[in-house]
Amino acid sequence: MSEKRVDAETQGTGESGDEAVLWESLLDRIKWDNRGLVPAIVQDTNSGDVLMLAYMNRESLRRSLEAHQTWFWSRSRKCLWHKGETSGHIQRIREIRYDCDGDTLLVRVEQEGVACHTGAWSCFYRILK
């Protein structure tokens, strides 16, 4: 079984033409929905905790790959946002995987501070059952 992943630490910086082609090739592997988005599950590499679910478009994924920090697309505000830009609670990307269908990302990060806007470590702190 081949593992599908994009290692943010070993990929280029996006500075040369060849690297731009590499980024586009990586982005073409993803199955974007009809709005040009893909769900991104964010997981802490140290604890294994699922921290949050957000959405990425091509530009936010490209910025994430280049900056080694998470960028997302806000569906409500209709704009890009850099996680931790105002709070300082950034997510350093260690690895990005995509599932067997290519329609979901798993972003493994080192979380600084908390992930949830409520102040909780994870957005998944409420129990339904």
PAFIMAR-155188 format. One line per field, with one value per atom (N, C-alpha, C): residue number from 0; residue in three letters; atom name; x, y, z. Coordinates in pm, 1 decimal, m for minus. Layout:
N
nr: (NUM, ...)
rest: (ala, ...)
atom: (CA, ...)
u: (X, ...)
v: (Y, ...)
w: (Z, ...)
This chain:
129
nr: (0, 0, 0, 1, 1, 1, 2, 2, 2, 3, 3, 3, 4, 4, 4, 5, 5, 5, 6, 6, 6, 7, 7, 7, 8, 8, 8, 9, 9, 9, 10, 10, 10, 11, 11, 11, 12, 12, 12, 13, 13, 13, 14, 14, 14, 15, 15, 15, 16, 16, 16, 17, 17, 17, 18, 18, 18, 19, 19, 19, 20, 20, 20, 21, 21, 21, 22, 22, 22, 23, 23, 23, 24, 24, 24, 25, 25, 25, 26, 26, 26, 27, 27, 27, 28, 28, 28, 29, 29, 29, 30, 30, 30, 31, 31, 31, 32, 32, 32, 33, 33, 33, 34, 34, 34, 35, 35, 35, 36, 36, 36, 37, 37, 37, 38, 38, 38, 39, 39, 39, 40, 40, 40, 41, 41, 41, 42, 42, 42, 43, 43, 43, 44, 44, 44, 45, 45, 45, 46, 46, 46, 47, 47, 47, 48, 48, 48, 49, 49, 49, 50, 50, 50, 51, 51, 51, 52, 52, 52, 53, 53, 53, 54, 54, 54, 55, 55, 55, 56, 56, 56, 57, 57, 57, 58, 58, 58, 59, 59, 59, 60, 60, 60, 61, 61, 61, 62, 62, 62, 63, 63, 63, 64, 64, 64, 65, 65, 65, 66, 66, 66, 67, 67, 67, 68, 68, 68, 69, 69, 69, 70, 70, 70, 71, 71, 71, 72, 72, 72, 73, 73, 73, 74, 74, 74, 75, 75, 75, 76, 76, 76, 77, 77, 77, 78, 78, 78, 79, 79, 79, 80, 80, 80, 81, 81, 81, 82, 82, 82, 83, 83, 83, 84, 84, 84, 85, 85, 85, 86, 86, 86, 87, 87, 87, 88, 88, 88, 89, 89, 89, 90, 90, 90, 91, 91, 91, 92, 92, 92, 93, 93, 93, 94, 94, 94, 95, 95, 95, 96, 96, 96, 97, 97, 97, 98, 98, 98, 99, 99, 99, 100, 100, 100, 101, 101, 101, 102, 102, 102, 103, 103, 103, 104, 104, 104, 105, 105, 105, 106, 106, 106, 107, 107, 107, 108, 108, 108, 109, 109, 109, 110, 110, 110, 111, 111, 111, 112, 112, 112, 113, 113, 113, 114, 114, 114, 115, 115, 115, 116, 116, 116, 117, 117, 117, 118, 118, 118, 119, 119, 119, 120, 120, 120, 121, 121, 121, 122, 122, 122, 123, 123, 123, 124, 124, 124, 125, 125, 125, 126, 126, 126, 127, 127, 127, 128, 128, 128)
rest: (met, met, met, ser, ser, ser, glu, glu, glu, lys, lys, lys, arg, arg, arg, val, val, val, asp, asp, asp, ala, ala, ala, glu, glu, glu, thr, thr, thr, gln, gln, gln, gly, gly, gly, thr, thr, thr, gly, gly, gly, glu, glu, glu, ser, ser, ser, gly, gly, gly, asp, asp, asp, glu, glu, glu, ala, ala, ala, val, val, val, leu, leu, leu, trp, trp, trp, glu, glu, glu, ser, ser, ser, leu, leu, leu, leu, leu, leu, asp, asp, asp, arg, arg, arg, ile, ile, ile, lys, lys, lys, trp, trp, trp, asp, asp, asp, asn, asn, asn, arg, arg, arg, gly, gly, gly, leu, leu, leu, val, val, val, pro, pro, pro, ala, ala, ala, ile, ile, ile, val, val, val, gln, gln, gln, asp, asp, asp, thr, thr, thr, asn, asn, asn, ser, ser, ser, gly, gly, gly, asp, asp, asp, val, val, val, leu, leu, leu, met, met, met, leu, leu, leu, ala, ala, ala, tyr, tyr, tyr, met, met, met, asn, asn, asn, arg, arg, arg, glu, glu, glu, ser, ser, ser, leu, leu, leu, arg, arg, arg, arg, arg, arg, ser, ser, ser, leu, leu, leu, glu, glu, glu, ala, ala, ala, his, his, his, gln, gln, gln, thr, thr, thr, trp, trp, trp, phe, phe, phe, trp, trp, trp, ser, ser, ser, arg, arg, arg, ser, ser, ser, arg, arg, arg, lys, lys, lys, cys, cys, cys, leu, leu, leu, trp, trp, trp, his, his, his, lys, lys, lys, gly, gly, gly, glu, glu, glu, thr, thr, thr, ser, ser, ser, gly, gly, gly, his, his, his, ile, ile, ile, gln, gln, gln, arg, arg, arg, ile, ile, ile, arg, arg, arg, glu, glu, glu, ile, ile, ile, arg, arg, arg, tyr, tyr, tyr, asp, asp, asp, cys, cys, cys, asp, asp, asp, gly, gly, gly, asp, asp, asp, thr, thr, thr, leu, leu, leu, leu, leu, leu, val, val, val, arg, arg, arg, val, val, val, glu, glu, glu, gln, gln, gln, glu, glu, glu, gly, gly, gly, val, val, val, ala, ala, ala, cys, cys, cys, his, his, his, thr, thr, thr, gly, gly, gly, ala, ala, ala, trp, trp, trp, ser, ser, ser, cys, cys, cys, phe, phe, phe, tyr, tyr, tyr, arg, arg, arg, ile, ile, ile, leu, leu, leu, lys, lys, lys)
atom: (N, CA, C, N, CA, C, N, CA, C, N, CA, C, N, CA, C, N, CA, C, N, CA, C, N, CA, C, N, CA, C, N, CA, C, N, CA, C, N, CA, C, N, CA, C, N, CA, C, N, CA, C, N, CA, C, N, CA, C, N, CA, C, N, CA, C, N, CA, C, N, CA, C, N, CA, C, N, CA, C, N, CA, C, N, CA, C, N, CA, C, N, CA, C, N, CA, C, N, CA, C, N, CA, C, N, CA, C, N, CA, C, N, CA, C, N, CA, C, N, CA, C, N, CA, C, N, CA, C, N, CA, C, N, CA, C, N, CA, C, N, CA, C, N, CA, C, N, CA, C, N, CA, C, N, CA, C, N, CA, C, N, CA, C, N, CA, C, N, CA, C, N, CA, C, N, CA, C, N, CA, C, N, CA, C, N, CA, C, N, CA, C, N, CA, C, N, CA, C, N, CA, C, N, CA, C, N, CA, C, N, CA, C, N, CA, C, N, CA, C, N, CA, C, N, CA, C, N, CA, C, N, CA, C, N, CA, C, N, CA, C, N, CA, C, N, CA, C, N, CA, C, N, CA, C, N, CA, C, N, CA, C, N, CA, C, N, CA, C, N, CA, C, N, CA, C, N, CA, C, N, CA, C, N, CA, C, N, CA, C, N, CA, C, N, CA, C, N, CA, C, N, CA, C, N, CA, C, N, CA, C, N, CA, C, N, CA, C, N, CA, C, N, CA, C, N, CA, C, N, CA, C, N, CA, C, N, CA, C, N, CA, C, N, CA, C, N, CA, C, N, CA, C, N, CA, C, N, CA, C, N, CA, C, N, CA, C, N, CA, C, N, CA, C, N, CA, C, N, CA, C, N, CA, C, N, CA, C, N, CA, C, N, CA, C, N, CA, C, N, CA, C, N, CA, C, N, CA, C, N, CA, C, N, CA, C, N, CA, C, N, CA, C, N, CA, C, N, CA, C, N, CA, C, N, CA, C, N, CA, C, N, CA, C, N, CA, C, N, CA, C)
u: (84.3, 0.0, 89.1, 67.8, 147.8, 80.2, 161.9, 111.2, 109.4, m4.2, m17.9, 3.6, 110.6, 137.4, 220.4, 212.5, 296.6, 371.2, 501.0, 580.5, 621.0, 563.1, 584.8, 729.7, 801.6, 938.8, 1034.8, 1002.2, 1097.8, 1061.8, 947.0, 910.7, 979.0, 977.3, 1046.2, 978.4, 1035.0, 984.0, 894.3, 877.4, 791.7, 858.1, 993.4, 1061.5, 1098.5, 1117.0, 1158.4, 1042.6, 1059.9, 958.7, 934.6, 1042.6, 1029.4, 946.3, 966.3, 890.5, 744.6, 717.7, 578.7, 507.3, 577.2, 520.9, 495.7, 588.6, 571.6, 446.5, 428.0, 309.6, 183.1, 179.1, 58.8, 33.3, 139.4, 125.1, 66.8, 113.9, 60.7, m85.3, m116.7, m253.6, m349.8, m300.2, m384.9, m424.3, m358.5, m393.3, m521.4, m560.6, m674.8, m803.3, m909.5, m1042.4, m1116.6, m1122.5, m1188.0, m1337.3, m1418.2, m1563.2, m1607.2, m1737.3, m1786.6, m1762.8, m1723.8, m1687.9, m1536.8, m1463.6, m1317.4, m1255.0, m1325.0, m1278.0, m1254.6, m1173.9, m1151.6, m1148.0, m1215.6, m1207.4, m1067.3, m1021.8, m889.8, m904.7, m876.7, m877.0, m739.1, m734.6, m606.5, m584.3, m468.6, m435.3, m301.6, m295.1, m170.2, m77.5, 46.0, 139.8, 184.3, 190.1, 239.0, 134.5, 12.9, m91.8, m178.5, m184.1, m274.6, m416.6, m440.6, m575.1, m615.9, m742.3, m798.8, m831.8, m774.9, m788.6, m904.0, m923.3, m1025.6, m1049.8, m1157.0, m1188.0, m1208.9, m1141.1, m1156.2, m1152.3, m1163.8, m1162.9, m1048.4, m992.1, m885.5, m928.5, m882.7, m891.4, m748.0, m730.1, m596.5, m496.6, m538.9, m447.4, m409.1, m505.2, m471.7, m382.8, m404.2, m316.7, m177.6, m169.7, m39.6, 34.9, m34.5, 30.4, 73.6, m8.4, 25.7, 151.8, 160.9, 278.5, 403.4, 389.8, 505.5, 548.3, 452.3, 483.4, 505.1, 465.5, 471.9, 385.1, 284.0, 182.9, 47.5, m58.2, m189.7, m254.5, m310.9, m394.9, m523.7, m635.2, m764.6, m848.5, m959.9, m1059.0, m1180.0, m1217.4, m1335.4, m1458.6, m1545.5, m1667.7, m1764.4, m1764.3, m1857.8, m1808.4, m1679.7, m1624.5, m1577.9, m1566.6, m1522.4, m1383.9, m1291.4, m1154.3, m1056.4, m928.4, m823.0, m796.5, m759.0, m715.6, m600.2, m506.1, m387.4, m413.8, m418.0, m446.7, m342.7, m390.3, m302.3, m254.8, m298.8, m253.5, m284.1, m402.0, m436.5, m413.3, m434.3, m422.2, m279.9, m197.7, m63.6, m60.0, m176.6, m185.6, m168.1, m46.3, m18.6, m7.9, m18.0, m2.8, 112.8, 220.9, 336.5, 312.2, 307.8, 277.6, 398.4, 374.1, 476.5, 451.9, 325.3, 292.8, 150.4, 128.3, m7.7, m31.8, m137.0, m176.6, m309.7, m337.0, m470.5, m522.4, m654.8, m714.6, m717.1, m764.9, m763.9, m845.4, m947.3, m1027.8, m972.6, m879.0, m821.0, m911.8, m1017.0, m1112.9, m1114.9, m1015.7, m1002.1, m854.1, m815.0, m677.4, m667.0, m553.1, m517.3, m389.5, m401.2, m288.8, m236.2, m116.3, m55.0, 34.5, 8.4, 73.3, 130.1, 218.9, 258.1, 181.0, 88.5, 0.6, 68.6, 70.1, 114.9, m9.0, m23.4, m142.6, m260.2, m378.9, m501.2, m544.9, m624.0, m670.6, m807.3, m891.6, m1030.0, m1045.5, m1131.0, m1156.0, m1222.7, m1276.4, m1338.8, m1235.2, m1111.4, m1006.7, m978.2, m1052.2, m1029.3, m912.5, m844.1, m732.5, m777.5, m891.7, m946.5, m1088.0, m1128.1, m1266.9, m1363.2, m1310.1, m1393.1, m1392.5, m1437.1, m1438.7, m1578.9, m1680.4, m1817.7, m1853.9, m1923.5, m1961.1, m2110.0, m2145.7, m2284.9, m2344.0, m2268.6, m2312.2, m2194.0)
v: (m117.1, 0.0, 123.7, 212.3, 333.9, 440.5, 509.6, 613.7, 745.0, 813.3, 940.2, 1051.7, 1128.2, 1236.0, 1343.0, 1459.2, 1569.9, 1610.8, 1596.3, 1630.5, 1776.8, 1858.1, 2002.3, 2039.2, 1954.4, 1987.6, 1962.6, 1870.8, 1836.5, 1894.2, 1957.1, 2019.0, 2153.8, 2208.2, 2334.4, 2453.5, 2568.5, 2692.4, 2768.0, 2717.9, 2785.4, 2904.1, 2914.2, 3031.2, 3019.0, 2899.8, 2886.6, 2837.6, 2849.8, 2802.4, 2653.8, 2576.8, 2432.2, 2399.4, 2474.3, 2448.9, 2487.5, 2591.4, 2630.3, 2517.9, 2453.2, 2339.7, 2224.0, 2202.2, 2097.5, 2123.1, 2248.2, 2280.8, 2252.2, 2294.8, 2272.2, 2123.4, 2046.2, 1901.3, 1840.6, 1887.5, 1838.1, 1878.2, 2001.5, 2050.8, 1978.6, 1935.7, 1864.2, 1724.7, 1673.7, 1542.5, 1546.9, 1665.9, 1681.8, 1694.3, 1629.8, 1642.4, 1753.6, 1868.7, 1985.6, 1974.1, 2021.6, 2016.1, 2123.7, 2136.0, 2229.1, 2375.9, 2401.0, 2537.6, 2557.9, 2453.4, 2462.0, 2441.1, 2368.1, 2347.1, 2199.3, 2174.0, 2039.0, 2048.2, 1954.0, 1955.5, 1916.9, 1984.1, 1957.9, 1929.4, 1806.1, 1765.5, 1799.4, 1871.8, 1911.0, 1828.8, 1762.7, 1672.1, 1712.0, 1712.0, 1740.2, 1619.7, 1641.8, 1529.9, 1469.0, 1548.9, 1497.3, 1414.2, 1465.6, 1396.4, 1304.3, 1330.4, 1255.4, 1310.4, 1414.2, 1473.3, 1538.3, 1519.8, 1594.6, 1732.7, 1835.6, 1971.1, 2047.4, 2032.7, 2110.9, 2056.9, 2104.4, 2078.9, 2214.4, 2235.8, 2360.3, 2325.5, 2425.9, 2403.0, 2478.2, 2416.9, 2480.0, 2490.7, 2597.2, 2605.1, 2593.5, 2603.2, 2585.5, 2684.9, 2809.5, 2912.6, 2888.8, 2852.2, 2829.5, 2706.2, 2603.0, 2486.3, 2522.1, 2598.1, 2641.4, 2723.0, 2817.2, 2898.6, 2812.4, 2715.8, 2625.0, 2546.4, 2495.2, 2419.2, 2506.4, 2628.6, 2718.1, 2770.9, 2804.8, 2867.8, 2767.8, 2642.1, 2539.0, 2575.4, 2657.6, 2692.2, 2686.8, 2663.7, 2644.4, 2775.0, 2768.3, 2871.0, 2801.5, 2867.5, 2809.2, 2908.8, 2858.8, 2942.0, 2951.8, 3073.1, 3093.3, 3093.4, 2995.3, 2987.3, 3099.1, 3144.2, 3250.2, 3388.9, 3415.3, 3546.9, 3555.2, 3437.3, 3429.7, 3492.3, 3451.8, 3501.9, 3400.7, 3417.3, 3335.0, 3379.5, 3283.9, 3320.0, 3231.1, 3293.8, 3226.6, 3192.3, 3064.9, 3021.0, 3078.4, 3150.1, 3208.0, 3348.2, 3403.8, 3537.2, 3642.3, 3634.6, 3732.0, 3677.1, 3547.5, 3488.7, 3447.9, 3425.1, 3372.2, 3220.9, 3156.3, 3010.8, 2943.8, 2948.6, 2897.7, 2746.0, 2693.2, 2549.4, 2528.8, 2466.7, 2437.1, 2302.3, 2303.5, 2181.3, 2088.6, 1965.4, 1861.3, 1767.0, 1751.4, 1658.5, 1685.2, 1669.0, 1675.4, 1546.8, 1477.5, 1355.7, 1380.0, 1300.4, 1303.7, 1161.6, 1148.7, 1015.8, 943.7, 819.4, 732.2, 788.6, 869.1, 931.7, 1066.2, 1119.9, 1250.0, 1366.5, 1341.0, 1448.0, 1495.9, 1456.1, 1502.6, 1507.8, 1613.2, 1627.4, 1598.1, 1544.8, 1531.5, 1612.5, 1720.1, 1810.6, 1785.4, 1729.8, 1698.6, 1815.0, 1870.8, 1995.1, 1987.1, 2079.5, 2109.7, 2235.5, 2222.3, 2331.7, 2417.5, 2548.3, 2642.7, 2702.3, 2686.8, 2736.1, 2644.5, 2703.0, 2625.0, 2634.5, 2538.5, 2537.5, 2603.0, 2596.3, 2641.9, 2789.4, 2857.6, 3000.1, 3020.7, 2913.3, 2923.2, 2922.3, 2889.1, 2876.5, 2732.6, 2638.7, 2496.1, 2446.6, 2344.7, 2284.5, 2238.1, 2170.4, 2115.9, 2168.6, 2182.3, 2220.6, 2106.6, 1986.1, 1868.5, 1836.6, 1930.7, 1912.8, 1878.5, 1888.0, 1858.0, 1713.9, 1647.0, 1507.4, 1499.7, 1436.6, 1417.6, 1297.4, 1189.0, 1067.4, 996.5)
w: (0.0, 0.0, 0.0, m95.0, m97.5, m13.4, 62.5, 150.6, 74.2, 80.4, 10.8, 111.0, 94.1, 186.8, 120.1, 175.5, 135.5, 260.3, 259.3, 376.4, 367.6, 452.6, 448.5, 478.8, 549.0, 583.5, 467.9, 377.3, 273.3, 137.7, 124.9, m1.1, m13.4, m133.2, m160.1, m98.0, m125.4, m67.6, m163.6, m284.8, m380.8, m447.1, m439.1, m491.2, m637.9, m691.8, m830.1, m916.7, m1048.5, m1142.0, m1129.1, m1109.1, m1092.7, m968.8, m862.6, m740.3, m757.5, m835.4, m862.5, m936.5, m1029.6, m1102.5, m1005.4, m910.8, m810.2, m728.0, m680.9, m601.6, m680.1, m806.0, m887.1, m905.7, m923.4, m937.6, m810.1, m695.0, m568.1, m551.5, m585.2, m570.2, m664.2, m778.4, m874.6, m826.5, m724.5, m669.6, m586.6, m544.8, m455.9, m536.0, m487.7, m548.5, m475.4, m537.2, m480.8, m502.8, m407.0, m425.4, m525.8, m549.0, m650.7, m613.4, m488.1, m445.3, m445.9, m486.6, m488.0, m351.5, m264.0, m126.9, m98.2, 3.1, 53.3, 206.2, 277.2, 423.5, 469.5, 575.7, 631.2, 780.7, 818.0, 958.9, 1013.6, 1124.5, 1183.7, 1309.4, 1315.1, 1425.5, 1487.0, 1618.4, 1688.5, 1677.8, 1635.5, 1616.6, 1748.3, 1854.1, 1982.1, 2055.4, 2064.9, 2141.7, 2056.7, 1926.8, 1840.0, 1842.1, 1922.4, 1931.3, 1799.8, 1763.0, 1651.8, 1706.2, 1646.3, 1698.1, 1636.3, 1506.3, 1438.9, 1298.6, 1239.6, 1100.2, 1035.4, 924.9, 850.2, 702.5, 618.0, 473.5, 409.0, 306.9, 229.6, 84.6, 19.5, m125.8, m178.5, m308.7, m365.5, m306.6, m293.9, m245.0, m98.9, m14.9, 126.3, 141.9, 61.4, 68.4, 18.0, m89.3, m141.3, m34.6, 28.2, 132.5, 250.6, 286.5, 396.0, 364.7, 241.9, 201.1, 201.4, 154.9, 146.8, 283.4, 369.6, 498.2, 611.2, 590.2, 694.7, 815.0, 792.5, 892.0, 822.8, 901.5, 839.6, 795.3, 676.4, 616.1, 573.7, 591.0, 556.6, 478.2, 424.9, 359.0, 451.2, 486.8, 570.4, 480.8, 501.8, 421.1, 456.5, 580.8, 621.8, 580.5, 598.2, 562.5, 417.9, 353.7, 213.7, 193.5, 281.8, 268.6, 329.2, 294.6, 352.3, 495.4, 580.3, 715.4, 759.0, 824.9, 876.1, 1021.9, 1055.0, 1191.7, 1286.8, 1387.9, 1487.7, 1456.6, 1345.2, 1305.8, 1412.2, 1472.3, 1576.3, 1716.4, 1737.0, 1871.3, 1906.4, 1805.5, 1829.4, 1843.2, 1834.7, 1848.9, 1712.8, 1663.4, 1529.0, 1527.8, 1408.3, 1386.7, 1289.8, 1338.9, 1254.7, 1186.8, 1057.5, 981.8, 979.7, 1016.2, 1009.3, 892.1, 854.8, 746.8, 700.9, 572.0, 518.2, 440.1, 476.3, 405.1, 336.9, 235.4, 175.7, 167.5, 177.8, 188.6, 54.3, 58.0, m59.8, m175.4, m146.9, m252.3, m295.5, m218.3, m250.9, m217.6, m137.5, m110.5, 34.0, 113.4, 251.0, 286.1, 356.7, 401.0, 551.0, 591.2, 731.3, 749.9, 826.1, 847.4, 987.7, 995.6, 1125.8, 1164.0, 1283.9, 1324.0, 1464.6, 1494.9, 1631.9, 1667.7, 1760.4, 1800.1, 1905.9, 1882.9, 1986.1, 2049.2, 2179.3, 2246.7, 2218.7, 2213.1, 2191.1, 2045.4, 2001.6, 1863.3, 1846.2, 1948.7, 1935.5, 1973.3, 1900.9, 1929.4, 2065.6, 2126.6, 2259.6, 2371.8, 2336.3, 2437.1, 2474.6, 2416.3, 2441.8, 2356.4, 2407.5, 2334.7, 2195.9, 2189.6, 2066.0, 2046.2, 1921.9, 1892.8, 1925.1, 1945.5, 1972.6, 2122.7, 2203.2, 2348.1, 2400.3, 2315.7, 2360.1, 2324.2, 2415.0, 2395.0, 2366.1, 2256.0, 2218.0, 2291.3, 2297.3, 2367.5, 2423.3)
